[in-house]
Amino acid sequence: MTTTEFDPGLLGEHCWLECANGERVMLPVTRWQELDSSDELLLAACLGPTLDVGCGPGRLVEALTRRGVIALGVDVSPVAVDLTQARGAPALCRDVFDRIPGEGRWRHVLLADGNIGIGGGSRRPAAPGPRAAPAGGQRADGARPARNRPAPV
Ligand SMILES: C[S@@+](CC[C@H](N)C(=O)[O-])C[C@H]1O[C@@H](n2cnc3c(N)ncnc32)[C@H](O)[C@@H]1O
């Protein structure tokens, strides 16, 4: 994906992913905008400094910040970063494979809504887990509501 391919969806337009076999998967673009009940499991697990990787429009960073949890969104898309900051939540325009502030000191790393696949798919977890969180930190994989449970990194 390039930095802009998600942008229409981040702005709320209906979008889909086209798989290699031609199958189209609708993206849950409305879900990215506002919290729903399944987000609570993720949020409740984040009791310390939390990095939201591929934060999109920033609903999770905003919610954590409102709860007094130190949180930072990183996203490769400037549109995502603008949307997150417009909610009053901190975000940086950064590819997660670049250097990230506070590497090794984040207690939780969120990979919500399929972001476990950033950089390689579910068999190869995205890089920020081990690098961004210390030993004993947690990576929360929110690919599906039922899987919204923190996993050790
Ligand atoms: C499926 S959306 C999920 C948005 C958000 N996590 C949510 O639940 O609302 C994926 C997001 O990951 C971002 N992204 C994709 N590759 C990235 C990378 N290498 N580094 C940082 N962000 C990335 C995209 O720009 C997009 O905003």
The ligand as a Tripos MOL2 file, in Angstrom:
@<TRIPOS>MOLECULE
LIG
   27    29     1     0     0
SMALL
NO_CHARGES

@<TRIPOS>ATOM
      1 C1         -7.1760   -0.4670    8.2340 C.3       1 LIG1
      2 S1         -6.7010    1.2190    8.6150 S.3       1 LIG1
      3 C2         -6.9150    1.0580   10.3920 C.3       1 LIG1
      4 C3         -7.0210    2.3840   11.0940 C.3       1 LIG1
      5 C4         -7.0890    2.3320   12.6220 C.3       1 LIG1
      6 N1         -6.1620    1.3920   13.2260 N.3       1 LIG1
      7 C5         -8.4960    2.0650   13.1130 C.2       1 LIG1
      8 O1         -8.7330    1.0240   13.7240 O.co2     1 LIG1
      9 O2         -9.3430    2.9210   12.8900 O.co2     1 LIG1
     10 C6         -4.9220    1.0480    8.3740 C.3       1 LIG1
     11 C7         -4.0770    2.2880    8.6950 C.3       1 LIG1
     12 O3         -2.7060    1.8910    8.7630 O.3       1 LIG1
     13 C8         -1.9230    2.8730    8.1160 C.3       1 LIG1
     14 N2         -0.6510    2.2380    7.6900 N.ar      1 LIG1
     15 C9         -0.4670    1.3280    6.6880 C.ar      1 LIG1
     16 N3          0.8280    0.9850    6.5960 N.ar      1 LIG1
     17 C10         1.4930    1.6890    7.5570 C.ar      1 LIG1
     18 C11         2.8650    1.7560    7.9680 C.ar      1 LIG1
     19 N4          3.8160    1.0270    7.3640 N.pl3     1 LIG1
     20 N5          3.1920    2.5680    9.0040 N.ar      1 LIG1
     21 C12         2.2370    3.3090    9.6260 C.ar      1 LIG1
     22 N6          0.9190    3.2940    9.2790 N.ar      1 LIG1
     23 C13         0.5480    2.4870    8.2620 C.ar      1 LIG1
     24 C14        -2.7930    3.3620    6.9720 C.3       1 LIG1
     25 O4         -2.3850    4.6380    6.5060 O.3       1 LIG1
     26 C15        -4.1670    3.3670    7.6400 C.3       1 LIG1
     27 O5         -4.4650    4.6020    8.2460 O.3       1 LIG1
@<TRIPOS>BOND
     1     1     2 1
     2     2     3 1
     3     2    10 1
     4     3     4 1
     5     4     5 1
     6     5     6 1
     7     5     7 1
     8     7     8 2
     9     7     9 1
    10    10    11 1
    11    11    12 1
    12    11    26 1
    13    12    13 1
    14    13    14 1
    15    13    24 1
    16    14    15 ar
    17    14    23 ar
    18    15    16 ar
    19    16    17 ar
    20    17    18 ar
    21    17    23 ar
    22    18    19 1
    23    18    20 ar
    24    20    21 ar
    25    21    22 ar
    26    22    23 ar
    27    24    25 1
    28    24    26 1
    29    26    27 1
@<TRIPOS>SUBSTRUCTURE
     1 LIG1         1 GROUP 0 **** ****
